[in-house]
């Protein structure tokens, strides 16, 4: 497995009256090249877990391994780790500070000491990947871009380091429907065309389920369940007990089955449900 945790625990403000145990003995594995979705109610430890994957947080106990090697936390080790594992926060555009889009995307490669020609090559490639390679846009202030373009610019700034893993914490936060659709299409391309390992925290299950290979479900700092979608979404009552909802289409199909209709409860998209319902209607009409 590519990313693993072993008995990973993290406590904020340990040894004080304000100590909070955010992760409790988490053992998990994420395969190279997979598209993994991390689910859990608010306060379950999702963001804390993500920040362990690229060394922003150090474990209170246990360890994280990348490609079979335990993470190191020295300055040089962290630099190398963050070139391999990119993390995109919620609303990362709030951290923009460069005068132009080009300079914003170039910041990390320059900071890591890459040669100017290689920096330019990396920036051009990253902007092309996210669809922002218009020469006019490159010279525009990132603050003058639309909300969707700003999110893509933030992703490009991580892609410019050519990571092996991209981690997204609620990447569609604040985006309209069109922006969400465009963003998930990008994540799909990064995973299936570019071969990046993708890890996503999101509540937009109806969009992400068709893309995902594997799900990890956290609850109160523990790994509650893991597996492919067809296994996870059969455990309806467990999901509901920890405050998680099924994708809307899956909820609908469960309701129809509860009413006695012969449908599958492992459908996640509107297109799949439409096909199954239409097939059933034809069968009833022409037995």
C-alpha positions in Angstrom: 0.0 0.0 0.0 1.1 3.5 -0.7 0.0 5.5 2.3 -0.5 3.6 5.6 -1.1 4.5 9.2 -0.3 2.3 12.2 -2.1 2.9 15.5 -2.1 6.6 14.6 -3.3 8.8 17.4 -3.3 12.6 17.8 -4.2 14.7 20.8 -4.4 18.5 20.7 -3.0 20.3 23.7 -1.8 17.1 25.5 -1.2 17.3 29.2 -3.6 20.3 29.7 -7.2 20.5 30.8 -8.1 21.3 27.2 -6.7 18.1 25.7 -8.7 16.8 22.8 -8.1 13.3 21.4 -8.8 13.8 17.7 -7.5 10.4 16.4 -7.5 7.1 18.3 -5.4 4.2 17.0 -6.2 4.5 13.3 -5.0 1.7 11.1 -5.6 2.3 7.4 -4.1 1.8 3.9 -4.5 3.8 0.7 -3.5 2.1 -2.5 -1.2 3.8 -5.1 -3.3 5.3 -7.9 -6.6 4.9 -6.1 -9.4 7.5 -5.6 -10.2 7.3 -1.9 -13.0 9.3 -0.2 -12.8 10.1 3.5 -16.2 10.4 5.2 -17.2 11.3 8.7 -19.4 13.7 10.7 -18.1 17.1 11.9 -15.4 16.6 14.5 -14.6 13.0 13.5 -10.9 13.7 12.8 -10.9 13.9 9.0 -8.9 17.1 8.6 -6.5 16.0 11.4 -5.9 12.8 9.5 -5.3 14.5 6.2 -2.7 16.8 7.8 -0.7 13.8 9.0 -0.3 12.5 5.4 2.0 15.4 4.5 3.6 16.0 7.8 1.7 19.2 8.9 0.9 17.4 12.1 3.0 14.8 14.0 1.4 11.8 15.7 1.0 11.7 19.4 1.4 8.0 19.0 1.7 5.6 16.1 3.1 6.4 12.7 2.4 7.2 9.1 4.2 5.4 6.3 4.6 6.5 2.6 5.7 3.8 0.2 6.6 1.6 3.1 8.9 4.2 4.8 7.9 6.0 8.1 7.6 9.7 7.7 10.5 11.8 9.0 10.0 15.2 10.5 13.3 17.0 9.8 13.3 20.0 7.6 14.7 18.3 4.5 12.5 15.2 5.0 9.4 17.4 5.2 10.4 19.3 2.1 10.8 16.0 0.2 7.5 14.7 1.6 5.5 17.8 0.5 6.9 17.5 -3.0 5.3 14.1 -3.1 2.1 14.7 -1.2 0.1 17.8 -2.1 -2.6 19.1 0.2 -5.4 21.5 -0.9 -7.3 23.0 2.0 -10.9 24.3 2.0 -11.0 27.7 0.2 -7.2 27.7 -0.4 -7.5 30.9 -2.5 -7.8 32.8 0.8 -4.0 32.3 1.1 -3.1 33.9 -2.3 -0.5 36.7 -2.0 1.2 36.9 -5.4 0.6 39.7 -8.0 -0.1 37.4 -10.9 -1.5 33.9 -11.4 1.8 32.8 -12.9 3.7 33.9 -9.9 1.2 32.3 -7.5 1.6 28.9 -9.2 5.4 29.4 -9.5 5.9 30.2 -5.8 6.4 26.6 -4.5 8.8 25.5 -7.3 10.8 28.6 -6.8 10.8 28.1 -3.1 12.2 24.6 -3.6 15.1 26.0 -5.6 14.2 24.8 -9.1 15.9 26.4 -12.1 13.9 29.2 -13.7 13.4 27.3 -17.0 12.1 24.3 -15.0 9.8 26.6 -12.9 8.3 28.0 -16.1 7.8 24.5 -17.6 6.1 23.3 -14.4 3.8 26.3 -14.2 2.8 26.0 -17.8 2.0 22.3 -17.4 0.1 22.8 -14.2 -2.0 25.7 -15.7 -2.7 23.5 -18.7 -3.9 20.6 -16.5 -6.5 22.8 -14.8 -7.5 24.8 -17.9 -6.0 28.2 -17.0 -3.3 28.4 -19.6 -4.7 31.4 -21.3 -1.9 34.0 -21.6 -4.2 36.8 -20.5 -5.1 34.9 -17.3 -1.5 34.2 -16.4 -0.8 37.9 -16.0 -4.0 38.6 -14.1 -4.1 39.0 -10.4 -5.4 35.8 -8.8 -7.8 37.9 -6.8 -9.5 39.0 -10.1 -10.3 35.5 -11.1 -13.8 33.9 -10.6 -14.4 31.7 -7.6 -14.1 28.6 -9.7 -10.9 29.8 -11.4 -9.4 30.7 -8.0 -10.0 27.1 -6.8 -8.3 25.8 -10.0 -5.4 28.1 -9.5 -4.9 26.8 -6.0 -4.8 23.3 -7.3 -2.4 24.3 -10.0 0.0 25.7 -7.4 0.2 22.2 -5.9 0.3 20.4 -9.2 3.4 22.5 -10.1 5.4 20.4 -7.7 4.4 17.3 -9.6 3.2 15.4 -6.5 2.3 11.7 -6.5 -0.6 12.2 -4.1 -3.2 15.0 -4.1 -5.3 15.4 -1.0 -8.4 17.6 -1.0 -10.3 18.8 2.0 -13.8 19.8 0.9 -12.7 21.0 -2.5 -16.1 22.2 -3.7 -16.7 24.5 -0.7 -18.2 27.8 -1.9 -18.6 26.7 -5.5 -21.8 26.7 -7.6 -23.1 23.6 -9.4 -21.1 24.3 -12.5 -17.9 24.9 -10.5 -18.4 21.6 -8.6 -19.0 19.7 -11.8 -15.8 21.1 -13.4 -13.8 20.4 -10.3 -14.8 16.8 -10.0 -14.1 16.3 -13.7 -10.6 17.6 -13.0 -10.1 15.2 -10.1 -11.2 12.3 -12.3 -8.6 13.3 -14.9 -5.9 13.7 -12.4 -6.6 10.2 -11.1 -7.4 8.3 -14.2 -5.3 10.1 -16.8 -2.4 11.5 -14.9 -2.3 8.5 -12.5 -2.2 10.5 -9.3 -3.4 9.0 -6.0 -6.3 11.2 -5.0 -7.8 11.5 -1.4 -10.9 13.6 -0.9 -13.0 14.7 2.0 -16.4 15.8 0.7 -20.1 15.8 1.4 -21.0 15.9 -2.3 -21.5 12.1 -2.4 -23.7 12.1 -5.4 -20.8 13.4 -7.5 -17.9 11.6 -5.9 -19.2 8.1 -5.5 -19.0 7.2 -9.2 -15.3 8.2 -9.1 -14.3 6.5 -5.9 -12.5 3.1 -5.5 -12.5 3.1 -1.8 -14.1 4.8 1.2 -12.8 5.4 4.7 -15.3 6.3 7.4 -14.2 8.0 10.6 -16.3 8.6 13.7 -15.0 10.2 16.9 -11.4 9.7 15.9 -11.7 6.0 15.0 -11.9 4.2 11.7 -15.5 3.0 11.8 -15.5 1.2 8.4 -13.7 0.9 5.1 -14.3 -0.6 1.7 -15.6 -0.1 -1.8 -18.8 1.9 -2.2 -20.9 -1.2 -2.8 -20.0 -2.4 0.7 -20.0 0.9 2.6 -23.5 2.0 1.4 -25.1 -1.3 2.3 -24.4 -0.5 6.0 -27.2 2.1 6.1 -28.0 2.1 9.8 -24.3 2.4 10.8 -23.9 5.4 8.6 -27.0 7.0 9.9 -26.0 6.4 13.5 -22.9 8.5 13.0 -24.8 11.2 11.3 -24.0 10.4 7.7 -26.5 10.3 4.8 -26.5 8.1 1.8 -26.2 9.7 -1.7 -29.7 11.1 -2.5 -30.3 8.6 -5.3 -29.3 5.7 -3.0 -31.7 7.0 -0.4 -34.4 7.0 -3.0 -33.7 3.5 -4.1 -33.7 2.3 -0.5 -37.1 3.9 0.0 -38.5 2.2 -3.1 -37.1 -1.2 -2.0 -38.7 -0.7 1.5 -42.0 -0.1 -0.4 -41.7 -3.5 -2.0 -40.2 -2.6 -5.4 -37.5 -4.8 -6.9 -34.6 -2.3 -7.3 -30.9 -2.3 -6.4 -29.8 -0.3 -3.4 -26.3 0.0 -4.7 -27.0 2.8 -7.3 -25.4 6.2 -6.8 -26.1 8.3 -9.8 -29.3 9.6 -11.3 -28.5 8.0 -14.6 -28.1 4.5 -13.1 -31.4 4.9 -11.2 -33.2 6.2 -14.4 -32.0 3.1 -16.3 -33.1 0.7 -13.7 -36.5 2.3 -13.2 -37.1 2.5 -17.0 -36.2 -1.2 -17.4 -38.6 -2.1 -14.6 -41.4 -0.1 -16.2 -40.9 -1.8 -19.5 -40.9 -5.2 -17.8 -44.2 -4.4 -16.0 -45.8 -3.0 -19.1 -44.7 -5.9 -21.3 -44.4 -8.9 -19.1 
